[in-house]
Amino acid sequence: MTDPTLSLSIVVAPQNGSDTAAVERLTERVFGPGRFARTAYRLREGTPPQAALCFVARVSTLLVGANQLTPISCGDAPALLLGPLTVDPAFRSRGVARALMDLSLEAAGAAGHRLVVLVGDEAYYRRYDFARVPNGRLTMPGPVDPARFLYRELEPGAFEGVQGAVRSAD
């Protein structure tokens, strides 16, 4: 008897300019139009993601995942805002998010970035070594559930003394 399951090869690669529309369509399908009202989206407005730190996942020519990092400031400290991390629901639990996160964070560290923040599920992002921002250390420019405001040091000690308003990179 033949095994009816298909093995699909997922390829993760740097995002390029021709991926922009496909990434936007995927993000629209996964997060819907309400995403633009979220504080993290408003923080990204007018600041493009850092191209060298953005990756996509494909099965053949179908884009099934994407991750972006956008430059921001946390008080006086430069940082990156992670997201959106987007994976097509049909391709979840196949290592797509892990591969995207690992490559993005590795590239950010190699490029000399020290700190990454995001708004997301703490239980999920803990596996990527993110921790909750201590209450009162940083303030977002709009409402954010403090339990979902997370950070990760790419270099030990990078979060020491960081405090203040989170804003778009200057």
C-alpha positions in Angstrom: 0.0 0.0 0.0 1.3 3.5 -0.9 1.5 6.2 1.8 -1.0 8.9 0.6 0.7 11.8 2.5 2.6 14.3 0.5 6.0 15.7 1.6 6.2 19.3 0.7 9.5 21.1 0.7 9.3 24.5 2.4 12.1 26.9 1.4 12.9 29.9 3.5 14.8 32.7 1.8 15.4 36.5 2.2 12.4 38.6 1.2 12.8 40.6 -2.0 10.9 43.5 -3.5 8.9 41.2 -5.7 7.5 39.5 -2.5 5.8 42.6 -1.2 2.4 42.1 -2.7 2.3 38.4 -1.8 3.3 39.1 1.8 0.6 41.7 2.1 -2.0 39.3 0.7 -0.9 36.6 3.2 -1.0 39.1 6.1 -4.5 40.2 5.0 -5.7 36.6 5.0 -4.2 35.7 8.3 -4.8 38.9 10.3 -7.7 40.7 8.5 -8.2 44.4 8.0 -8.4 45.1 11.7 -4.6 44.8 12.0 -4.1 48.4 10.9 -5.8 49.6 14.2 -3.2 47.8 16.3 -0.5 49.8 18.0 2.3 47.7 16.5 1.0 48.4 13.0 0.7 52.1 13.6 4.3 52.2 14.9 5.5 50.7 11.7 3.7 53.3 9.5 6.1 55.3 7.4 9.1 53.1 8.4 9.9 50.3 6.0 11.1 47.0 7.5 14.9 46.4 7.3 15.1 44.4 4.1 18.2 42.3 5.1 16.3 41.0 8.2 13.0 40.0 6.4 12.4 36.4 5.3 9.7 34.5 3.5 8.8 30.8 3.3 7.5 29.1 0.1 6.2 25.8 -1.1 7.2 25.9 -4.7 6.0 29.4 -5.8 3.3 29.7 -3.1 4.3 32.1 -0.3 3.2 30.5 3.0 5.1 32.6 5.6 6.8 35.8 6.2 8.6 37.7 9.0 9.8 41.3 9.2 11.9 43.4 11.5 11.4 47.2 11.5 13.8 49.7 13.1 12.4 51.6 16.1 13.7 53.3 19.2 13.0 52.3 22.8 13.8 55.4 24.7 17.3 56.3 23.6 18.1 52.8 22.5 17.9 51.5 18.9 15.8 48.4 18.6 13.8 46.3 16.1 10.1 45.7 16.2 9.4 42.1 15.1 6.4 41.3 13.0 4.2 40.5 11.7 5.2 36.9 11.9 2.7 35.4 9.4 2.1 31.7 8.5 -0.7 30.5 6.3 -2.9 28.4 8.6 -2.6 25.3 6.3 1.2 25.4 7.0 1.3 25.9 10.7 3.0 23.3 13.0 5.5 22.5 10.2 8.4 24.6 11.5 7.8 27.6 9.2 7.6 30.1 12.0 10.6 28.6 13.8 12.7 28.9 10.6 11.6 32.5 9.9 12.2 33.6 13.5 15.6 31.9 13.7 16.8 33.4 10.4 15.5 36.9 11.2 17.0 37.0 14.7 20.3 35.5 13.6 20.6 38.0 10.8 19.7 40.9 13.2 22.4 39.8 15.7 25.0 39.4 12.9 24.2 42.9 11.7 24.9 44.3 15.1 21.4 44.8 16.4 21.1 44.3 20.2 17.4 44.4 21.1 14.1 43.2 19.6 10.6 43.9 20.9 7.2 42.7 19.9 3.5 42.5 20.9 2.4 38.9 21.0 1.5 35.8 23.0 4.1 35.4 25.8 3.6 31.6 26.0 4.3 31.3 22.3 7.3 33.7 22.0 9.0 32.4 25.2 10.3 29.5 23.0 12.3 32.2 21.1 13.7 33.6 24.4 11.3 36.6 24.6 10.3 37.8 28.0 7.7 40.3 29.2 8.8 43.9 29.3 8.7 44.9 33.0 5.7 47.2 33.8 6.6 50.9 33.4 9.9 50.4 31.6 8.6 51.1 28.1 5.5 52.8 26.8 4.0 52.2 23.4 2.3 55.0 21.4 -1.1 53.4 21.8 -2.9 50.8 23.9 -1.0 47.5 24.4 -1.8 44.7 26.8 1.3 44.7 29.1 1.2 40.9 29.2 1.8 40.8 25.5 4.7 43.4 25.3 7.8 41.4 25.0 11.6 41.8 24.4 14.6 39.8 23.6 18.2 40.7 24.0 20.4 39.7 21.0 23.4 40.6 23.1 23.6 40.0 26.8 22.8 43.2 28.8 21.2 45.0 25.8 18.0 45.7 27.8 19.8 47.2 30.8 18.8 50.8 31.4 16.4 50.8 28.4 13.3 52.8 29.3 11.0 55.4 27.9 8.7 55.8 24.9 8.8 53.3 22.0 8.7 55.2 18.7 9.5 54.9 15.0 13.2 55.1 14.3 14.5 58.6 13.7 
